[in-house]
Each structure stands twice: as structure tokens, then as C-alpha cells.
Amino acid sequence: MSLEVHLREGETADSLLRRFQRQVQMSGILREVKARRYFLSKGEAARLKARRNARRRRKQGQAID
């Protein structure tokens, strides 16, 4: 997956950089890189996912009250 950002006519370097950063955030590249920093077995990944879901459900329950 590669991202390209071309300089538009009259565009400053700052706005070009902001546009690139926004594309990186929207593409999810950083999230995937962080997830692949170290190896997780399928069992560990499932436990982590269950823990995250439980935390999210608890937070949603508090917001509704």
C-alpha cells in the first residue's frame, strides 16, 4: 500500500504535509504497523480482542446511564 501526495499549484508545504498525514490516518497504515510490532498467537489475539470488546461495552453502558 503506498500513498502519494502531489503538490498542488499554490499549495504550501505545511498544507501538503497536513494532507499527507490525514491520508495516512484515514488509510489505517499506522494502526496496522502498531499491531504488527510483535507476534501474537491466535489465542492471544482473541483474548486481547475480547478484553477490548468488554472494555468498550462497559464504557458504552456508562455513557447510556
Secondary structure as GFF3:
##gff-version 3
##sequence-region A 1 65
A	DSSP	alpha_helix	13	27	.	.	.	ID=ss1
A	DSSP	alpha_helix	29	35	.	.	.	ID=ss2
A	DSSP	alpha_helix	42	64	.	.	.	ID=ss3
###
